[in-house]
Amino acid sequence: MTATGGVTIVTGASSGLGAGMAGELARRGYPLALFARRTDRLGALSVELTAQTGTDVRADALDVTDHDAIFARFRDAAEQRGGLARVVVNAGIGKGARIGSGRFAANRDTLATNVIGALAQMEAAMEIFYQQGAGHLVLMSSVTSGRGLPGPMNAYAAGKAAVTRLADGIRLDVAQKGVPITVTSLHPGYIESEMQDRTGRRHRLLVDADTGARALVDAIERGRNTECVPRWPWTGYRQLVNHAPRQLLTRIL
Ligand SMILES: NC(=O)c1ccc[n+]([C@@H]2O[C@H](COP(=O)([O-])OP(=O)(O)OC[C@H]3O[C@@H](n4cnc5c(N)ncnc54)[C@H](OP(=O)(O)O)[C@@H]3O)[C@@H](O)[C@H]2O)c1
């Protein structure tokens, strides 16, 4: 499914997967509105992509924990850019801590950004898509979303599970209403990014940033309900994480 008419929003586009998807989407000719908090990086990226690709790429500041700002920015983008073709709900953090370790704030912040921030983006996008009678909502979940996970991954994985379930519910709403809105949950495996760098370890299956970005945008264009990205090896890996016995689980994460 390709987006027709209007702008594609990517949140969390100042680094990592968001910046990579922005580059790939711009090269494929989709007009973009990029959002994040680090406007210096975002501004430089939008200038670079517009110059390189000739695609209209614009950038603006947005903190996804500022919910009113999300609704305002999404409405402005739709009004100023001929409608809203697609929203990629990508902004996220991964700074969880083992529950009971005295770092409640880390888990609270992870869920505030990755779940409530994502919910606000879903609400803002879907309101506009319903008015338009079309649109494509893309949610960045994770291969870790299918199971409760230990230690610092607990709140993060639970948050991604919530995002996946919210997407499933929206898809049912849309089907009941018979509106041609597509809802895609992407489950990336480990892809090179600042979030991955901050873990301080390199997963043996880590995918490089360019390969990851291309695979993500290929999956976005296919517009399926749900996909692991890249499909190989992460479709199998997700099954393994979902069903592995506890002793094996900690070794493969
Ligand atoms: N990399 C992976 O292997 C992987 C795997 C599965 C899922 N994911 C998901 O992919 C998404 C992107 O992650 P990444 O790996 O690319 O990490 P990253 O390089 O750290 O990028 C995170 C992006 O989110 C933005 N962000 C964070 N908090 C924000 C806030 N409050 N408001 C607005 N923007 C915010 C950051 O921009 P500012 O700091 O400038 O605001 C940055 O652009 C996340 O949802 C992550 O959970 C990543």
The ligand as a Tripos MOL2 file, in Angstrom:
@<TRIPOS>MOLECULE
LIG
   48    52     1     0     0
SMALL
NO_CHARGES

@<TRIPOS>ATOM
      1 N1         16.7570   -0.0750   17.3250 N.am      1 LIG1
      2 C1         16.1370   -1.1980   17.5790 C.2       1 LIG1
      3 O1         16.7480   -2.2740   17.5550 O.2       1 LIG1
      4 C2         14.6560   -1.1980   17.8770 C.ar      1 LIG1
      5 C3         14.0120   -2.4540   17.9590 C.ar      1 LIG1
      6 C4         12.6390   -2.4800   18.1980 C.ar      1 LIG1
      7 C5         11.9260   -1.3030   18.3140 C.ar      1 LIG1
      8 N2         12.5750   -0.1060   18.2350 N.ar      1 LIG1
      9 C6         11.7670    1.0990   18.3770 C.3       1 LIG1
     10 O2         12.0910    2.0050   17.3330 O.3       1 LIG1
     11 C7         11.8750    3.3350   17.7810 C.3       1 LIG1
     12 C8         13.1090    4.1670   17.5040 C.3       1 LIG1
     13 O3         14.1690    3.7080   18.3300 O.3       1 LIG1
     14 P1         15.7070    3.7960   17.9280 P.3       1 LIG1
     15 O4         16.3010    2.4610   18.1710 O.co2     1 LIG1
     16 O5         15.8520    4.4280   16.6230 O.co2     1 LIG1
     17 O6         16.2550    4.7400   19.0900 O.3       1 LIG1
     18 P2         16.9800    6.1720   19.0730 P.3       1 LIG1
     19 O7         18.0740    6.2220   18.0760 O.co2     1 LIG1
     20 O8         17.2960    6.4410   20.4890 O.co2     1 LIG1
     21 O9         15.8180    7.1490   18.5640 O.3       1 LIG1
     22 C9         14.7240    7.4840   19.3620 C.3       1 LIG1
     23 C10        14.0350    8.6750   18.7420 C.3       1 LIG1
     24 O10        12.8900    8.9780   19.5450 O.3       1 LIG1
     25 C11        12.9260   10.3520   19.8500 C.3       1 LIG1
     26 N3         12.3030   10.6070   21.1410 N.ar      1 LIG1
     27 C12        12.5710   10.0500   22.3470 C.ar      1 LIG1
     28 N4         11.7930   10.5880   23.3010 N.ar      1 LIG1
     29 C13        11.0130   11.5130   22.6830 C.ar      1 LIG1
     30 C14        10.0190   12.4150   23.1210 C.ar      1 LIG1
     31 N5          9.6450   12.4970   24.4040 N.pl3     1 LIG1
     32 N6          9.4220   13.2080   22.1980 N.ar      1 LIG1
     33 C15         9.7710   13.1600   20.8970 C.ar      1 LIG1
     34 N7         10.7170   12.3390   20.4130 N.ar      1 LIG1
     35 C16        11.3260   11.5210   21.3140 C.ar      1 LIG1
     36 C17        14.3990   10.7510   19.8420 C.3       1 LIG1
     37 O11        14.5330   12.1270   19.5020 O.3       1 LIG1
     38 P3         14.8540   13.3370   20.5130 P.3       1 LIG1
     39 O12        15.7010   12.7970   21.6080 O.co2     1 LIG1
     40 O13        15.5400   14.3200   19.6150 O.co2     1 LIG1
     41 O14        13.5150   13.8150   20.9500 O.co2     1 LIG1
     42 C18        14.9180    9.9040   18.7020 C.3       1 LIG1
     43 O15        14.7330   10.5720   17.4830 O.3       1 LIG1
     44 C19        11.5020    3.2420   19.2510 C.3       1 LIG1
     45 O16        10.0950    3.2700   19.3970 O.3       1 LIG1
     46 C20        12.0520    1.8890   19.6480 C.3       1 LIG1
     47 O17        11.3770    1.3520   20.7540 O.3       1 LIG1
     48 C21        13.9230   -0.0300   18.0290 C.ar      1 LIG1
@<TRIPOS>BOND
     1     1     2 1
     2     2     3 2
     3     2     4 1
     4     4     5 ar
     5     4    48 ar
     6     5     6 ar
     7     6     7 ar
     8     7     8 ar
     9     8     9 1
    10     8    48 ar
    11     9    10 1
    12     9    46 1
    13    10    11 1
    14    11    12 1
    15    11    44 1
    16    12    13 1
    17    13    14 1
    18    14    15 2
    19    14    16 1
    20    14    17 1
    21    17    18 1
    22    18    19 2
    23    18    20 1
    24    18    21 1
    25    21    22 1
    26    22    23 1
    27    23    24 1
    28    23    42 1
    29    24    25 1
    30    25    26 1
    31    25    36 1
    32    26    27 ar
    33    26    35 ar
    34    27    28 ar
    35    28    29 ar
    36    29    30 ar
    37    29    35 ar
    38    30    31 1
    39    30    32 ar
    40    32    33 ar
    41    33    34 ar
    42    34    35 ar
    43    36    37 1
    44    36    42 1
    45    37    38 1
    46    38    39 2
    47    38    40 1
    48    38    41 1
    49    42    43 1
    50    44    45 1
    51    44    46 1
    52    46    47 1
@<TRIPOS>SUBSTRUCTURE
     1 LIG1         1 GROUP 0 **** ****
